[in-house]
Amino acid sequence: MLADEFFMREALSQAEAAGCLGEVPVGAVVVRDGEIIGRGFNSPIGDHDPTAHAEVMALRDAARRLGNYRLPGCELFVTLEPCAMCAGAILHARIARVVYGARDWKTGVHGSILDLFAEPRLNHHTQVQGGVLAEDCGRLLSDFFAARRRQER
């Protein structure tokens, strides 16, 4: 879907900003009615905040803009499969749909480690689609960590 790719490219732009600051390059945008209402990128190092993942930052930005901690009817585009913390925030915000790029085989909770979004006992369910621009999203992360390993030598 072209719109999904467009918004994922916006999330990739956020991820690139994170990488420029030495943060793991993950970016996210929140979209409502075809308009970006929240942006965020990973900043736990710079913010000294373990919760400052891209998804959380984008949700915070959108919630402030709308004046509501609930974001029904909104979609979240993120370059990396969400972790458990971010999935919890997504579900609490009542996000309707999540679209992510690359899988996260170490902490991803849309099937990589477990599927938190499919848990039937939860009171909200979010549609999730993975793999949008997965190669671009994955390459950004791979390049970042390869550069970091080279610097450590």
C-alpha positions in Angstrom: 0.0 0.0 0.0 1.5 3.3 -1.1 0.3 5.3 2.0 1.9 2.7 4.3 5.2 3.1 2.5 5.0 6.9 2.6 4.4 7.0 6.3 7.1 4.4 6.9 9.6 6.6 5.0 8.6 9.4 7.5 9.4 7.0 10.3 12.7 6.1 8.6 13.5 9.9 8.6 13.0 9.9 12.4 15.2 6.8 12.7 18.0 8.6 10.8 17.7 11.5 13.2 18.2 9.1 16.1 21.2 7.5 14.5 22.8 10.9 14.0 22.6 11.5 17.7 24.2 8.1 18.5 20.9 6.5 19.4 19.7 3.2 18.0 18.0 4.3 14.8 14.4 3.5 15.3 11.7 6.1 14.4 7.9 6.3 14.5 5.0 8.5 13.5 1.4 8.5 14.6 -1.1 9.1 11.8 -4.8 10.1 12.0 -7.0 10.6 8.9 -3.9 10.6 6.7 -2.1 13.3 8.7 1.0 12.9 10.9 0.1 14.0 14.4 3.0 12.6 16.3 6.7 12.0 15.7 9.4 10.3 17.7 12.7 8.5 17.7 14.8 6.5 20.1 16.4 8.7 22.7 16.9 6.7 25.9 20.7 7.5 26.0 20.4 11.3 25.5 17.2 11.6 27.7 18.5 9.2 30.4 15.2 7.5 30.1 14.7 3.8 29.5 11.1 4.4 28.3 12.2 6.9 25.5 11.6 4.4 22.7 10.5 5.8 19.3 6.9 4.5 19.8 6.5 6.0 23.2 7.9 9.4 22.0 5.6 9.5 19.0 2.6 8.5 21.3 3.5 11.2 23.7 3.7 13.8 20.9 0.4 12.8 19.4 -1.4 12.7 22.8 -0.1 16.2 23.7 -1.3 17.5 20.3 -4.7 16.0 20.7 -5.0 16.7 24.4 -5.9 13.1 25.2 -4.0 10.1 26.3 -6.3 7.9 24.2 -5.6 7.8 20.4 -8.5 5.8 18.9 -8.6 5.7 15.1 -4.9 6.4 14.9 -2.1 4.4 13.3 1.5 4.0 14.4 4.2 3.5 11.9 7.5 2.3 13.4 10.7 1.0 11.7 11.2 -1.9 14.2 8.8 -4.5 15.6 7.6 -3.1 19.0 8.9 -4.5 22.3 6.7 -5.5 25.2 6.9 -2.0 26.8 5.9 -0.3 23.6 3.2 -2.8 22.8 1.7 -2.0 26.3 1.7 1.7 25.6 0.2 1.1 22.1 -2.6 -0.9 23.6 -3.3 1.6 26.4 -3.4 4.4 23.9 -6.0 2.4 21.9 -4.1 2.6 18.7 -6.2 1.0 15.9 -3.3 -0.2 13.7 0.5 -0.6 13.9 2.7 -1.0 10.8 6.3 -1.9 11.4 9.3 -2.4 9.1 11.9 -4.9 10.4 11.4 -7.8 12.7 13.2 -7.7 16.1 14.3 -11.3 16.9 15.5 -10.3 20.3 12.6 -8.3 21.8 9.8 -8.1 19.3 6.3 -9.0 20.5 4.4 -9.4 17.2 5.6 -13.0 16.9 9.3 -12.8 17.0 9.5 -13.6 20.8 5.8 -13.8 21.5 2.6 -12.2 20.2 1.4 -9.8 22.8 -1.0 -8.2 20.3 -2.9 -11.5 19.8 -3.4 -12.1 23.6 -7.2 -12.6 23.8 -7.5 -11.7 27.4 -6.5 -8.1 26.8 -9.3 -5.5 26.6 -8.1 -3.8 23.4 -6.8 -5.3 20.2 -4.7 -3.6 17.6 -4.3 -4.7 14.0 -0.6 -5.2 13.3 1.2 -5.5 9.9 4.9 -6.1 9.6 7.4 -6.0 6.8 6.7 -2.6 5.3 10.0 -1.4 3.8 11.6 -4.1 6.0 14.9 -4.1 4.0 15.4 -0.4 4.4 14.5 -0.5 8.1 16.8 -3.5 8.7 19.7 -2.0 6.7 19.6 1.2 8.8 19.9 -0.8 11.9 22.6 -3.2 10.5 24.7 -0.3 9.2 24.4 1.5 12.6 25.6 -1.6 14.6 28.4 -2.4 12.0 29.7 1.2 12.4 29.5 0.9 16.2 31.5 -2.4 16.1 34.2 -0.7 13.9 34.5 2.2 16.3 35.0 -0.2 19.2 38.0 -1.9 17.5 
